[in-house]
Amino acid sequence: MSAAKRDEDIDLSDMPEITDWSGAVMGMFYRPPKRPVTMRLDEDVVAWLKGFGPGYQTKANLLLRHAMLHSGGKKSGANG
């Protein structure tokens, strides 16, 4: 005999379904693949990024992602 229940046999009355996802955080668990690149940045920009402490490359990635998502322009593919 199987211990598994069918979905319709599970009582969810004390755990209502979430229908409002407005407070959800996108990408909280998903980590896109990374690609190593070489960039030439102005010294003052690198110093500013490093001023936030460890993880300056992550900070740079977050800033670039924000700019990409809010640029209003067409997104480029992986080869662009």
Backbone as a ProteinNet text record, in pm:
[ID]
protein_1_A
[PRIMARY]
MSAAKRDEDIDLSDMPEITDWSGAVMGMFYRPPKRPVTMRLDEDVVAWLKGFGPGYQTKANLLLRHAMLHSGGKKSGANG
[TERTIARY]
83.2	0	87.9	53.6	130.6	86.5	182.9	152.6	114.4	135.5	107.3	-42.7	-83.6	-223.5	-237.4	-355.9	-385.3	-400	-369	-377.8	-514.1	-619.7	-755.2	-792.7	-716.2	-743.5	-668.8	-587.9	-510.7	-594	-607.1	-685.3	-597.6	-629.4	-553.6	-632.8	-737.3	-824.3	-750.1	-646.7	-571.8	-452.5	-441.1	-330.4	-386.3	-453	-516.6	-415.5	-462	-376.8	-339.1	-214.3	-168.3	-207.8	-282.7	-322.6	-261.6	-209.6	-146.5	4.4	71	215.4	288.1	220.9	282.3	405.4	415.1	530.6	639.7	621.8	720.4	850.2	960.2	1091.2	1138	1153.3	1197.8	1345.4	1379	1517.8	1579.2	1497.3	1552	1632.4	1589.5	1658.4	1726	1683.6	1743.3	1871.9	1977.4	2104	2142.1	2137.2	2171.8	2318.1	2350.2	2490.6	2576.6	2698.7	2792.2	2891.9	2939.5	3040.6	3156.2	3277.2	3390.2	3419.3	3439.2	3470.7	3584.7	3647.5	3748.7	3694.9	3695.1	3645.7	3750	3757.5	3842.7	3751.4	3768.7	3687.1	3776.8	3722.4	3798.4	3837.2	3957.1	4007.3	3912.6	3853.9	3765	3637.3	3591.5	3473.9	3504.6	3619.6	3660.3	3676.8	3739.1	3757.4	3622.2	3527.6	3393.8	3326.6	3333.9	3274.3	3340.1	3473	3544.5	3518.5	3478.3	3447.1	3329	3248.3	3135.3	3179	3305.8	3356.8	3362.3	3380.4	3389.2	3265.3	3287.2	3176.6	3154.6	3260.7	3242.9	3199.7	3239.4	3196	3046.4	2997.6	2853.7	2778.5	2831.5	2769.7	2765.9	2875.6	2879.5	2774.5	2760.5	2661.5	2520.1	2492.7	2359.9	2330.5	2429.2	2409.6	2385.2	2461	2441.6	2306.1	2265.6	2135.3	2023	2034.1	1934.2	1926	2042	2044.3	1982.2	2012.4	1958.5	1805.9	1754.5	1611.1	1533.2	1597.7	1528.8	1567.7	1638.7	1684.7	1573.6	1468.5	1360.1	1394	1516.5	1557.8	1534.8	1557.3	1542.8	1655.1	1619.4	1720.9	1793.1	1921.3	2003.1	2009.8	2031.6	2045.9	2181.7	2209.4	2334.4	2455.9	2437.8	2551.4	2567.9	2474.8	2478.7	2549.1
-118.8	0	125.4	223	345.5	447.4	519.1	621.7	753.9	766	890.7	913	1039.5	1076.3	1146.5	1139.6	1216.4	1362.5	1453.6	1596.4	1635.6	1583.9	1621.3	1566.4	1472.6	1416.3	1488.3	1586.4	1659.2	1775.2	1783.3	1888.6	2012.8	2119.7	2244	2355	2318.4	2419.1	2506.6	2455.1	2536.2	2606.4	2593.3	2652.5	2701.6	2818.7	2865.9	2892.9	2876.4	2898.6	3045.4	3071.6	3208.6	3253	3363.9	3417.5	3554.6	3618.5	3749.9	3732	3743.8	3725.7	3858.9	3970	4102.1	4119.1	4043.6	4054.4	3953.7	3876	3773.1	3836.7	3769.9	3817.4	3730.3	3792.7	3719.2	3683	3564.3	3522.5	3492	3476.9	3454.9	3325	3224	3095.7	3058.7	3120.6	3091.8	3171.9	3107	3173.5	3146.6	3251.9	3230.3	3191.5	3118	3080.2	3204.3	3197.5	3309.3	3281.2	3387.5	3377.6	3469.6	3415.5	3502.6	3595.9	3722.5	3822.4	3910.9	3977.9	4077.3	4212.4	4307.6	4442.2	4544.1	4652.1	4763.5	4871	4897.2	4996.4	5106.9	5225.4	5336	5303.9	5348.5	5317.7	5364.8	5484	5535.4	5452.5	5394.3	5307.8	5179.6	5120.1	4999	5029.3	5142.4	5180.3	5198.1	5259.5	5278.5	5144	5052.4	4919.7	4844.2	4848.9	4779.7	4843.3	4969.3	5039.7	4979.3	4900.1	4833.4	4707	4670.9	4550.9	4433.8	4314.1	4194.5	4179.8	4126.8	4104.2	4217.6	4291.8	4405	4361.1	4241.5	4194.3	4164	4110.6	4086.5	4218.4	4319.2	4452.1	4507.5	4494.1	4541.7	4469.7	4338.6	4260.6	4309.1	4336.2	4385.5	4521.1	4609	4740.5	4729.5	4642.4	4622.6	4558	4462	4397.9	4501	4587	4691.9	4783.3	4823.7	4908.8	4837.4	4709.4	4631.5	4624	4593.9	4575.2	4706	4818	4945.8	5035.4	4979	5059	5090.9	5009.1	5030.9	4984.3	4945.2	4898.7	4749.3	4704.7	4561.4	4483.9	4373.6	4287.4	4211.3	4196.2	4120.5	3976.1	3886.5	3745.3	3716.7	3589.4	3547.5	3582.5	3595.2	3625.2	3773.9	3856.4	3997.5	4074
0	0	0	-79	-90.4	14.4	70.7	170.3	105	-25.3	-95.3	-108.6	-95.9	-115.6	-250.5	-304	-424.1	-383.6	-473.7	-443.2	-389.2	-449.1	-407.2	-269.7	-217	-84.4	27.9	-5.4	96.2	148.7	282.3	347.7	364.9	292.8	301.1	370.6	445.4	507.3	607.9	674	770.2	703.3	572.4	497.5	363.4	364.2	240.3	129.7	8.2	-108.8	-119.7	-155.8	-174.7	-314.9	-320.7	-450.7	-475	-370	-383.2	-376.5	-491	-497.6	-506.3	-468.9	-481.6	-392.8	-283.4	-195.3	-226.1	-332	-366.3	-414.1	-390.7	-433.1	-548.7	-666.5	-784.7	-771.9	-813.7	-818.1	-683.7	-580.7	-447.3	-439.2	-509.3	-503.9	-635	-744.1	-873.9	-889	-929.2	-955.2	-1100.2	-1183.7	-1324	-1338.6	-1443.6	-1464.8	-1486	-1440.1	-1452.9	-1564.3	-1624.9	-1729.7	-1691.4	-1681.6	-1650.3	-1768	-1735.7	-1838.4	-1788.5	-1880.7	-1846.9	-1890.6	-1797.6	-1827.2	-1784.3	-1855.3	-1814.2	-1757.3	-1628	-1558.9	-1506.7	-1493.9	-1437.2	-1293.7	-1253.4	-1120	-1010.4	-1027.9	-924	-912.1	-1023.4	-1019.7	-942.2	-969.3	-898.8	-749.1	-716.5	-576.1	-507.7	-577.5	-520.9	-495.2	-592.1	-574.9	-459.1	-452.8	-346.4	-210.1	-209.9	-85.7	-11.4	-79	-14.4	58.9	45.7	111.7	15.7	70.8	-14	-102.3	-220.1	-312.7	-410	-440.9	-531.7	-670.8	-714.8	-846.1	-846	-734.8	-721.2	-723.9	-655.8	-655.6	-798.1	-871.2	-1010	-1093.5	-1073.6	-1147.6	-1115.6	-987.9	-948.4	-1011.6	-1012.1	-1073.9	-1224.1	-1290	-1433.9	-1464.2	-1379.6	-1398.4	-1382.3	-1281.1	-1259.8	-1383.1	-1433	-1551.9	-1671.6	-1686.2	-1797.3	-1789	-1669.4	-1653.2	-1663.7	-1633.8	-1634.8	-1751.5	-1848.7	-1961.5	-2060.9	-2059.2	-2154	-2293.4	-2314.3	-2446.1	-2461.6	-2582.3	-2611.6	-2546.1	-2481	-2420.1	-2527.9	-2507.7	-2600.9	-2557.7	-2650	-2618.8	-2558.2	-2535.4	-2471.7	-2555.4	-2686.5	-2774	-2800.6	-2747	-2780.2	-2680.6
[MASK]
++++++++++++++++++++++++++++++++++++++++++++++++++++++++++++++++++++++++++++++++

